[in-house]
Amino acid sequence: MGIFDSVARGLGSLRPLSDTELEDEREALRLRYVSSGDDIDRASRLYNELLRYDEEMTRRANEVYARENPDATTRHREHGWYLPNDD
């Protein structure tokens, strides 16, 4: 990990983490969230942190998909995005 990764990690960025480190830290965070019990404030903070991890994991998955499928297009039907075309 370079100096910039260390600084970014110190400021709360999740980007310097590898995929396995991100998954491991998210699982540990999820276990703390589940065991938070009646402490609503702590559970709320942990839940928000879980959302940060989920957003980072989704961003990475979308980047991988975009690299693997550079010519992907969104399907659009004549009558709308999710409506059947049988009328």
Backbone torsions as a table, in degrees:
resi	resn	phi	psi	omega
1	MET	NA	128.4	-178.5
2	GLY	-83.2	179.6	-177.7
3	ILE	-64.0	-38.9	-179.3
4	PHE	-68.9	-36.4	176.4
5	ASP	-64.6	-39.1	178.8
6	SER	-64.4	-42.1	179.2
7	VAL	-66.3	-44.8	-179.9
8	ALA	-62.5	-40.4	179.2
9	ARG	-66.9	-37.6	177.9
10	GLY	-65.1	-29.2	178.9
11	LEU	-87.9	1.1	175.0
12	GLY	100.3	7.1	179.6
13	SER	-75.9	142.9	178.7
14	LEU	-98.4	-6.0	-176.1
15	ARG	-62.5	-35.0	-178.4
16	PRO	-69.3	-16.0	-177.7
17	LEU	-74.7	144.4	173.1
18	SER	-74.3	169.7	-178.6
19	ASP	-62.6	-41.0	-179.2
20	THR	-69.5	-38.7	176.6
21	GLU	-63.7	-40.4	179.3
22	LEU	-63.1	-45.0	178.9
23	GLU	-64.0	-42.1	-179.4
24	ASP	-64.7	-44.5	179.6
25	GLU	-67.0	-36.4	177.9
26	ARG	-65.7	-41.0	179.0
27	GLU	-64.1	-41.6	177.5
28	ALA	-63.4	-39.8	177.9
29	LEU	-65.6	-41.0	178.8
30	ARG	-63.0	-39.9	178.3
31	LEU	-65.5	-38.7	175.9
32	ARG	-65.5	-38.0	178.2
33	TYR	-63.5	-45.7	-178.7
34	VAL	-63.9	-35.6	-177.3
35	SER	-89.8	8.0	-177.3
36	SER	-69.0	-20.8	174.5
37	GLY	65.6	-128.6	-173.9
38	ASP	-87.5	-1.5	-179.4
39	ASP	-80.0	92.1	-174.4
40	ILE	-65.3	-39.6	-179.4
41	ASP	-63.0	-44.8	179.2
42	ARG	-65.0	-43.3	179.2
43	ALA	-61.9	-38.9	179.3
44	SER	-64.9	-44.7	178.2
45	ARG	-63.0	-43.5	179.8
46	LEU	-65.3	-37.8	178.8
47	TYR	-64.1	-43.8	177.6
48	ASN	-62.3	-37.4	177.4
49	GLU	-67.5	-38.7	175.9
50	LEU	-60.3	-39.2	177.7
51	LEU	-63.2	-37.8	176.4
52	ARG	-60.8	-44.3	179.0
53	TYR	-64.1	-42.4	179.2
54	ASP	-62.2	-41.3	178.8
55	GLU	-63.1	-41.1	178.7
56	GLU	-66.0	-41.9	179.4
57	MET	-65.9	-37.7	177.2
58	THR	-67.0	-41.1	178.6
59	ARG	-60.2	-43.7	179.9
60	ARG	-66.2	-41.0	178.7
61	ALA	-63.8	-39.8	178.1
62	ASN	-66.2	-37.1	177.4
63	GLU	-65.0	-42.6	178.8
64	VAL	-62.6	-44.7	179.1
65	TYR	-61.5	-42.4	-179.8
66	ALA	-64.7	-36.3	177.5
67	ARG	-69.5	-40.8	-176.6
68	GLU	-77.3	-24.6	-177.8
69	ASN	-129.5	72.8	-174.8
70	PRO	-68.0	-23.9	-177.1
71	ASP	-103.9	19.6	-178.6
72	ALA	-68.7	138.7	176.8
73	THR	-125.7	156.1	178.1
74	THR	-80.8	135.4	178.6
75	ARG	-75.2	131.7	178.4
76	HIS	-130.4	125.2	179.7
77	ARG	-91.1	164.7	-178.6
78	GLU	-62.3	-35.8	-174.8
79	HIS	-102.7	10.0	179.6
80	GLY	134.7	176.1	-173.8
81	TRP	-68.8	-45.7	-171.5
82	TYR	-120.2	11.7	-178.8
83	LEU	-89.3	146.7	179.1
84	PRO	-68.0	155.8	-177.3
85	ASN	-108.1	37.7	-171.8
86	ASP	-112.5	20.3	-179.0
87	ASP	-105.3	NA	NA
